[in-house]
């Protein structure tokens, strides 16, 4: 595992966002920090998607592939942040359940299918 490995960098980013979600969940103004954190994660995800070459202004037939790329850049950090925020309250069983569901969502979310469904809804 090196810094040049994109999987290692992605995992480190997700762990950092999860920890930020935990810290936001433990703070006094939890709801405001949840909304602010989600907004920040989505904006940063869109910036990363734009920097990494996801272009939403190209031909419409490639819209599903481009949207899948945007989903892949935005949803994992958002899921990690909300998982961290939700994991701060409740019993240990509930916390483990929330983290388990978050990990399953991160691992099994159908980005390509979601991109195709969104493109199908956007393009008549």
Helices and strands as residue ranges (DSSP letters): H 6-26, H 30-51, G 60-62, H 63-86, H 92-108, H 111-122
